[in-house]
Amino acid sequence: MAEESARPQGSRGLLWTSVTVVYAAVVLFPIFWMASMMVKPNEAMFARPTAWFFTPTLEHFDYVLAQGFHWSLLTSFVLCTLSTALVVVIGTPAAYAFARFEMKLKDDMFLFILGTRMAPPVCLVIPFYFIFARLNLLDTFLGLTLAYMTFNLSFYIWVLRSFCRDLPVELEEAAALEGWSRAQVFRRVVFPLLRNGIVATAVLCFIFAWNEFLFAFMLGGKAVQTLPVSIPKLITSQGVRWGEMAVVGMTALLPVLAVVFVLQRHIVRGLTLGAVKG
């Protein structure tokens, strides 16, 4: 009897394993295809039928380096890191205040903050352009960092507030009874409990900034050129340079994968603790 009952369970396990393998293959195939295009010669890239075997080449890498795409990659990484750090520094106390303190028109203020994130980017980038032109912030690291921080700050506050509301207020009250100040309670009690939520939300903000195009194009694009803005240079009058596009695409994917891989423990804990609650 035990052997008979074990057979259906083993069959179900084999079935789900097969489904998972097939699903993973379907999801990862575009990445595999793009990775093969990085080293595929042009004549093999456009061959019909598809050329599965070819002599690898590094000419696409040479072109990307010659055009300075690595500097655009570095620019994107610096801008996204700085803007995300500012979002965390400013947004964490703000989210805690919205979750814990009573204030006049709190719901209206929170709705206004959320509304700035819901507005189409084209409605915001034009006022930003004229303001930055008056302040000499166009095409500068400071200007783009502030712009990135602005559209991510509302999202960060909205998500992290749910974390703060889930924290047991009794821990803060007990610490206050011990004579700790509000700043000490926040630093020693609240912040350690929020660490996973902060990391998970900050990674999402980093990804949003990493993929951003309109702000980087309108407010920068020359002296400060991010990777999404530099990619259209691969569309030439002779056609799209698909091999170079694959190199840049895989390069743009690696930093995000690295950040997620390093912080995956905090991200999983943060998302399962309510990071995506309403």
Residue pairs with C-beta under 8 A, 6 or more apart in sequence:
31 250
31 253
34 246
34 249
34 250
35 246
35 250
37 45
37 242
37 243
37 245
37 246
38 60
38 61
38 243
38 246
38 247
38 250
39 56
39 57
39 58
39 60
40 51
40 54
40 56
40 57
40 243
41 54
41 55
41 57
41 59
42 243
44 51
44 54
45 51
45 242
45 243
59 243
60 241
60 243
60 244
60 246
60 247
61 247
63 241
63 244
64 70
64 244
64 247
64 248
64 251
67 230
67 233
67 244
69 227
69 230
69 248
69 251
71 225
72 225
72 226
72 227
72 229
72 230
73 227
73 251
73 252
73 255
75 224
75 225
75 226
75 227
76 210
76 226
76 227
76 228
76 252
77 255
78 141
79 141
79 144
79 145
79 148
79 209
79 216
79 224
79 226
80 148
80 206
80 209
80 210
81 206
82 141
82 145
83 144
83 145
83 146
83 148
83 149
83 152
83 205
83 209
84 152
84 202
84 205
84 206
84 209
86 145
86 149
87 149
87 152
87 153
87 156
87 202
87 205
88 156
88 198
88 202
90 149
90 153
91 153
91 156
91 157
91 160
92 160
92 191
92 194
92 198
93 186
94 153
94 157
95 156
95 157
95 160
95 161
95 163
95 164
96 160
96 164
96 186
96 190
96 194
97 103
98 106
98 109
98 110
98 157
98 161
98 164
99 161
99 164
99 165
100 164
100 169
100 172
103 109
110 157
110 158
110 161
113 153
113 154
113 157
113 158
114 154
114 158
115 154
116 124
116 150
116 151
116 154
117 151
117 154
117 155
117 158
121 151
121 214
121 215
122 214
124 150
124 151
125 214
125 215
125 218
125 219
128 147
128 150
128 215
128 218
128 219
129 138
129 218
129 219
131 137
132 138
132 143
132 147
132 219
135 143
137 143
137 146
137 219
138 219
138 220
139 219
139 220
139 221
139 222
139 223
139 224
140 220
140 223
140 224
141 224
143 219
143 220
144 215
144 216
144 219
144 220
144 224
144 226
147 215
147 219
148 209
148 212
148 215
151 208
151 212
151 215
152 205
152 208
152 209
155 201
155 204
155 205
155 208
156 201
156 202
156 205
159 197
159 201
159 204
159 275
159 276
160 194
160 197
160 198
160 201
162 274
162 275
162 277
162 278
163 194
163 197
163 198
163 201
163 270
163 273
163 274
163 275
164 190
164 194
166 273
166 274
166 277
167 190
167 193
167 194
171 189
171 193
172 185
172 189
172 190
175 184
175 185
175 188
175 189
176 182
176 185
180 188
180 189
195 266
196 266
196 267
196 269
196 270
196 273
197 270
197 273
197 274
197 275
198 270
199 263
199 266
199 267
199 270
200 266
200 267
200 269
200 270
200 271
200 275
201 270
201 275
203 259
203 260
203 263
203 267
206 256
206 259
207 256
210 252
210 255
210 256
211 228
212 226
212 228
213 228
213 229
216 225
216 226
216 228
216 229
217 228
217 229
220 226
220 229
221 229
227 248
227 251
227 252
228 252
230 248
231 245
231 248
234 240
234 241
234 244
234 245
234 248
235 241
260 267
